[in-house]
């Protein structure tokens, strides 16, 4: 009986580890906002083997807690990352931009940027 439990635990651990190696959330989000052009640039670091089966599936942008942009994707443009640009006309000094990126397989990552 104990041997069956140990075997089951080992198998579950192996399954969990192999799933974790395949599916992972974005590693990092680099944000920059240009006050003159009102352009937000986002570099979502998310290394994948196949951009059509494992990718950033959606992003959401909030300003001061209010959702302003949501965008969905069906693939990732590059195996290393996804680079995006958005014009945010109404952003002013002191505003907090929150950027959330979600992986189609597992996890999400959030970054914040305070406009100077």
C-alpha positions as CSV (number, residue, x, y, z in Angstrom):
1,X,0.0,0.0,0.0
2,X,2.8,2.4,0.9
3,X,4.6,1.5,-2.3
4,X,1.6,2.4,-4.4
5,X,1.3,5.8,-2.7
6,X,5.0,6.5,-3.3
7,X,4.7,5.5,-6.9
8,X,1.6,7.7,-7.4
9,X,3.4,10.7,-5.7
10,X,6.4,10.2,-8.0
11,X,4.3,10.0,-11.1
12,X,2.3,13.1,-10.1
13,X,5.6,15.0,-9.5
14,X,7.0,14.0,-12.8
15,X,3.8,15.1,-14.6
16,X,3.8,18.4,-12.7
17,X,7.4,19.1,-13.6
18,X,7.0,18.2,-17.2
19,X,3.9,20.4,-17.5
20,X,5.9,23.3,-15.9
21,X,8.7,22.9,-18.4
22,X,6.2,23.3,-21.3
23,X,3.8,25.9,-20.0
24,X,4.9,29.0,-18.2
25,X,3.7,32.6,-17.7
26,X,5.5,35.6,-19.3
27,X,8.9,36.0,-17.6
28,X,9.0,39.8,-17.5
29,X,7.2,42.9,-18.9
30,X,9.3,46.0,-19.8
31,X,7.2,49.2,-20.0
32,X,8.1,52.6,-21.3
33,X,5.9,55.7,-21.8
34,X,6.9,58.6,-24.0
35,X,5.0,61.7,-22.7
36,X,5.5,63.6,-25.9
37,X,4.1,61.0,-28.3
38,X,1.8,59.5,-25.6
39,X,3.1,56.1,-26.7
40,X,3.3,53.1,-24.4
41,X,5.7,50.4,-25.5
42,X,5.6,47.0,-23.9
43,X,8.1,44.2,-24.3
44,X,6.7,41.0,-22.9
45,X,9.5,38.5,-22.4
46,X,8.0,35.0,-23.1
47,X,10.3,32.5,-24.7
48,X,8.5,29.7,-26.6
49,X,9.3,27.0,-29.0
50,X,6.2,27.3,-31.2
51,X,4.6,30.7,-31.5
52,X,1.3,29.2,-32.8
53,X,0.7,26.8,-29.9
54,X,2.2,28.7,-27.0
55,X,1.8,32.5,-26.9
56,X,0.6,35.6,-25.2
57,X,-3.1,35.2,-25.5
58,X,-4.3,38.5,-24.2
59,X,-3.2,41.8,-22.7
60,X,-5.1,44.3,-20.6
61,X,-4.1,47.9,-19.9
62,X,-5.4,49.9,-16.9
63,X,-4.9,53.5,-16.1
64,X,-5.4,54.3,-12.4
65,X,-7.3,51.1,-12.0
66,X,-9.7,51.6,-14.9
67,X,-9.5,49.1,-17.7
68,X,-9.0,51.0,-21.0
69,X,-7.6,48.4,-23.5
70,X,-8.1,44.7,-23.8
71,X,-6.6,42.8,-26.8
72,X,-6.6,39.1,-27.7
73,X,-4.0,37.2,-29.8
74,X,-3.9,33.9,-31.6
75,X,-0.1,33.6,-31.8
76,X,3.1,35.3,-30.8
77,X,5.1,37.3,-33.3
78,X,8.5,36.2,-32.1
79,X,9.9,33.1,-30.2
80,X,11.5,35.4,-27.5
81,X,9.0,38.1,-26.8
82,X,5.9,40.1,-27.9
83,X,6.5,43.8,-28.6
84,X,3.5,46.1,-28.6
85,X,2.8,49.8,-28.8
86,X,-0.3,51.8,-27.8
87,X,-1.2,55.4,-27.9
88,X,-2.7,56.5,-24.6
89,X,-4.0,60.1,-25.2
90,X,-5.4,60.8,-21.8
91,X,-2.4,59.8,-19.6
92,X,-0.8,62.5,-17.5
93,X,1.9,62.9,-14.9
94,X,1.2,60.8,-11.8
95,X,-1.0,58.3,-13.6
96,X,-0.3,54.6,-12.9
97,X,-0.4,52.4,-15.9
98,X,-0.9,48.7,-15.1
99,X,-0.2,46.2,-17.9
100,X,-1.3,42.5,-17.6
101,X,-0.3,39.8,-20.1
102,X,-1.7,36.3,-20.1
103,X,-0.2,33.1,-21.5
104,X,-2.6,30.8,-23.5
105,X,-1.3,27.8,-21.6
106,X,-0.5,28.9,-18.1
107,X,-0.1,32.0,-16.0
108,X,0.0,35.7,-16.3
109,X,2.3,38.6,-15.5
110,X,1.6,42.2,-14.4
111,X,3.8,45.3,-14.6
112,X,3.2,48.8,-13.4
113,X,4.6,52.1,-14.6
114,X,4.0,55.5,-13.0
115,X,4.1,58.4,-15.5
116,X,6.5,61.1,-14.4
